[in-house]
Amino acid sequence: MIASTIENRDDLLAYLNAAMALEHATIPPYLTAYYSIHSSTNSDAAHIIRVTAVEEMLHLTLAANVLNAIGGTPDLTRPGFVPSYPARLPDGEDDFTVDLRPFSPEAVETFCKIERPGKAPSADSRLVKSPDRKTHFLVSSPTAEQMRFYSIGEFYEEIIEGLEKVAANDPSLFRGDPARQVGPEYFYSGGGEVVVVSDLESAQRALRFIAGQGEGLDSGIYDSEGELAHYYRFRQLQLGRYYQVGDHPGAPSGPPLSITWEDVYKVKTSVRLADYPAGSELARVARDFNADYGAFLALLTKAFNGQPEVLQESVCEMFRLRDGFNRLVCTPLPGGGGLHAGPTFEIPAAVGSDPQASPGADETTRTVTR
C-alpha cells in the first residue's frame, strides 16, 4: 500500500482547497467555448457544455460543504485561485495544458483530457514520484512534494481515505458550523443534488459523487445518479453520436449530433490584456469583464461562508456574464488576422483578505497565478 499523504486536519484542508481550485479551473474554458458559438447554431454542443459548467458549480459547492464541515474557510478570491491561462490545472497533470479556446475539435479534446477516467492498476500505483511520458498522471498531492496521482478519481479517493483515517483519531473532525452548509434548497441542477455534509459518511458520499459525475465510476459511462459522466458527454462531440443505456464506452449508438465547427467566433487562444491596445475600448471591456468575474467569485465566497441563500444568485450571475462575453467574442482584434477578442480572466485584486469581503473598485489589475 502507498503511504498516506494525509495525516491530519491541516492536510485535509490543503487537499480540499486544491479540490475547489480544480473544480473551478474548468469553468472559464467551458464558458469560453460555450459563448464562442454563434447564436442559434450547434445547439447540441452548446447544451452539453452549458450543463457541464453548471454541474462544475455543483462540484464546487460539494467540495465547499466538505471543507466547511471540517471547519475550513472557502475563499475563491484568494491569490492563485484562478489560474493564469494557458495553465496546468491545479491537479498536477503533465501531458497537456488548458487554454481558453473557442469551440473547436482542439477544445473538445482538452475537455476530454480534463475529465478522462483513470483507475490506478493497484493501490501501490495510485501515487508516484516520477511519471513517465507514456502514462497520463493528472493529479498532484498538495502535501507530498513531486508526488502525483494517477487520475482525478484517485485524488478524490485519497481525500476519502484521508477523511476516514483522520476521523478515526479525531472525534471532533467534523466541527464546522452547520449554518455554513449549502443545502439542496439553494442549488438546483438536473444532474445531481447538493449533499449537506455533517459526518464521515456524508463527506465521502459528496466526494464520490464529484468523481463519479466527472469521469465515471470505475470508468463507467454513467454516474451514481444515472447521468452520463462528463468525459463521455464530451466524447459524444468527438464521436458524433449520443450514448444510450447499454452502450460500450467507445461506441455510442444513439441519435447523431449535429456540429458545424465553422459557426464559431475565432477567439484568440488564451488572449491576455496585453493583447489589447492600451487605453482602447476593447481593453476597457475586457477589464470590466474581469471585474465582473471577480465579483462573481466574491458572491460564491459569501454563499460558502454562511450566506447560502446567495448561491442561486451566483449561478444566475455566471450566465449574466453573457453580455460581457458577447461584447468581446464578437469583436475582431485590431491587427489580429481575423481572430476575435475574448475574456482573459485576469482577475482584479480583492480588497483585503477576508473571504466575506467583496472585490472593491480597485482599478489595478494583476494576473493571478498559481
N, C-alpha and C positions, 0 to 999 in steps of 0.2 A: 504494500500500500504506500502511496505517496505521503510524505509528511504534510500535515495540515498547515496551510498558510494563514489560518485564522485561529488565534489563541485566546482572544479576549474581546471585550466590547469595543475597544478602540479599533481593532482590526475589522470588526463587523461594520463600524461606522465608515471606515475607509472604503470597504467594498460597496456598501450601499450608496455612498456618494458617487463612486465610479459608475455604478449601475444607472443612477439617474442621469449622469452626463452622457452615458452611452445611449440611453433611450431617447434623450432629447436630440443628440447629434444627428440622428437620421431625419429629423423633421425639416430643417432647411433644404436639404437636397430633394426630398419628396415634394415639398411645396414649390420649389423652383421648377421642377419638371412639370408639375400639375398646371401651374399658371403660364407656362410657355406654350401650352396647347391652344390653338386657335379656337375661339368660341364656336360651339355647335359642331365641333369635329371630335373624332377619337373618343366618343362617349364611353366606350368600354374601358379604355386605358385610364381616362380621367376618373371614372368611378373607382377603379381598383386602387389608384394612387391616393385619392381622397379618403377612402375608407381606411386604408392602411395608416395614413397620417393621423386620423382620429384615434385609431387603436394604439398608436405610439403614445398619444396623450393618456390613454388608459394605462399603459405600461408605466409611464412616468408617475402617474397617480398611485399605482400599486407599490412601486418602489418607495415613494414618499411615505406611504402608510406604514411600510415595514420600518423605514428609518425613524419615523415618529414613534412607533411602538416601542423602540428600544431607547427612546429619549434623545434622538438626534434632532438636528435642526436643518431641514431642507432649505437650500439657498441657491436659486437659479440665477442670481445676479452676481455671484462671486467671480472674481477674475479667473479665467480659464474654463468656465463652464461652457461657453460657446467656443468651439474650435475655430481656428483660422483656416479657411478652405483655400486650396486643397489640403486635406487633413488625413492623418491616420486617426481613425476614430478612437475614442477613449477606451478601446478594448484591446489594443495591442497588436492588431493584425499587421502582418509584414509583407503581404504579397500584393496589396493594392492600396490606392489612396481614394478618398471620396472627394469628388468635385461637385460644385454647383453647376449642373448641366441642364440644358433644355431636354425635353422628352426626345429620346433617341435610343437606338439599339445599345449604344455605349452606356447611357444612363441606366437602362434596364439591367444590363449585365452587372453594373455596380450594385444595384439594388439586390440582385440575386446573391452577390458575394457577401453583402452585409447580412442577409438573412439565412445564409446557407446552413443546412443541418450538419452536424458532425458529432457523433458519439465516439469518445475515445475507445480504442480496442480493448483497453484494460484500465483498471484504476491506476496502475503504475505509469501509464502514458497520458493521464489527464493533464499533467503539468510537466513541462520540460524546460531545460535551460537554453539550449541552442537549437532552435528549429531549423531543419534543413530546407532547401529551396523547393523540394518536391512535395512538401506537406503544408496544408493550409492550417496554420496556427493563428487563431483570431484574438484570443483574449489574454491580457497580461494581468499579473497579480499586483495590486497596489501595495502589498506588504512584503513581497519577496522580490527583490531586485532581479531583473532579467529573466524572470520566470513567466512562462506563457501557458495559457490553457489551449486545449485542442479546439474548442469552439465556445460560442456564447452559451450554449446549453451547459457545457461543463463548468463555465464560470458561475452560472447560477446554481449548479449542483454543489459547487464548493461553498457558496454562501449558505445554502440549505443545510449542508452538513455542519458548517461552522456554527450556525444558529443552534443546532441540536447539541453540539459539544459545549458551547458557552452556557447555554441554558441549564445544562446538567450541573454546572459548577456555580451558577449564579442565579438563584431563585428569583432575584429581583430584576432580571434582564429586561423583561417587558414592563418597564417602569414609566413609559410615556403617558402623557395626558390623553385620555380617550377623546377629549374635546377637539384634539388636533387631527383626528381621523376624518378622512373624506368618505362618507357613506354613499351607497348606490343612489340615494335620492338626489345627489348633487352631480351625478355624471351618468349620461345615458349613451351607450354605444351598442348597436345591434350585434357587435362581435364579442360581447362579454360584459361582465358586471364587476363593479368595484368590490373588493373584499375588505371589510373592516378588520384590521389586524389587532389582536389583543393577546395572543399567546403563540406558542411554537407552531401549533397545527395551522392556524390561520396564516401565519407568516410563510410557512412552507407552501401552503396552497396558493397564495398570491404569487410567489416567485415561480412556482412550477407553471402557473398559467402564462406568465410572461414568456418563459422559454418555449412552452408548447405552442403558443399562438404565433411566435416569431418564426421558428424553424421547423416546428412539427415535433411531436413527442416521439422519441426514438426513431427519428427520421420518417415518421408517418406523415401522410398528406394532411390529415385533419387534426385539430386540437381537441382538448377535452370537452369543449362545448359543441363539437361537430362542425366547427368553422374551418375553412381552408386556411392552412398556415400561410404566413406572409410569403415565405420563399416560393411556395407553389402558386400563389396568386401572381407573382411576378414571372414565374416560369410560363404561365399561360400567355403572357405577352411575347415571349420568345418562341413558343411552340404554335401560337396562332389558334388555340382552341381551349375551351373551358374544361376543367376537370369535372367529373361527376363521381358519385359514390361507386366504389369498386374498381376505379382506375389504378393502374400502376404509376409510380412517380414520374416516369419519363414518357408516359403515353396517355395524355388526356383524350377522352373520346366524346366530350360534349360538343355543343354548338361552336362554330368558328367565331373568332374575334375579328373585328374589322379595324385595321390600323392603317393610317396614312401618315408616314413619317414626315412628309413634306409640309403637313398642315401645322407647323410649329414655328414660333418666333426663334430665330437662330441666336439665342442669348450667348454672349461670350462666356466661355467656360471659366468659372471661378473668378469673375470680374472683381476688381478691387476699386476702392475710392480713388486711388491714384490713377486709374484708367480714365477718369472723367476730368474734363478741362477745369482747372482751378477757377472757382468763382462762378461756374456755369449753373444754369437752372437744373441741368441734369444732376450735377453734384449735389445741389440742394435737395432735390427729390430723393436721392439715394441716402443722404444723411437723415432726412425726415423719416424715411422708412426704417432705418436702423434705430432711431429713437423710439419709433412706434413698437418695434420688435422688443426693444429693451423694456418698454412699458408693459408689454405682454408677459415677459418673463417675471417682472415685478408683481404683476397681478397673480400669476401662478404661485409665486412665493408666498403671497398673502394667503392664498387658498390652502396651501400646505402648512401654514403656521397659525391655525386657529380660526380662519375665516373661510371654511369650506363652501359657504354659500356663493362665493365669487367664482367658483370653478366653472359653472355653466357660462358665466360671462366671459371667462378666459377662453373657452372653446370657441365661442362666437367671435371673440376678438381675433383669434387666429385666422379666421376666414374674412374678417373685416380688413385684414391686410391686403385683400384683393386689389383695392384701388391703387395702393402704392405699387404692388407688383405690376399691375397693368400699365401704369404710367411709365414704368421702367422698361418692361419687356417689349412694349410697342414702339420704343424709340430707338432708331438706329444710332450707333455710336459714331460720333464725328471721326472720320478717317478710319473707321473700323472695318472697311472692306465688306460691308453688308451685314456684319454682326450687330446684335442689339445689346442694349444695356440690360442690367439685371440687379437684383439686390445683392449686397456684399456681406451682410450680417457682421459687419464690424461694429460692435455694439458700444454706444457711449458709456463711459464710466458712470456707475451708480453713485449717488451721493451717500457717503457713509458706508459702514459695513453691516448695518442692522438688516437682517433678512426681512424685517417687517417694513422696511422703508422702500419707497418707490424711487425710480430714477428721477433725478431732477432735471432742470432745464440747462444743464451744463452743455455748452456747445462744443467743448473739446472732445473730439472722438479719438479713442485709442483702439487699437486692434487687440482683442482678447485672444491670447494664445495659450496653449497648454504648457 
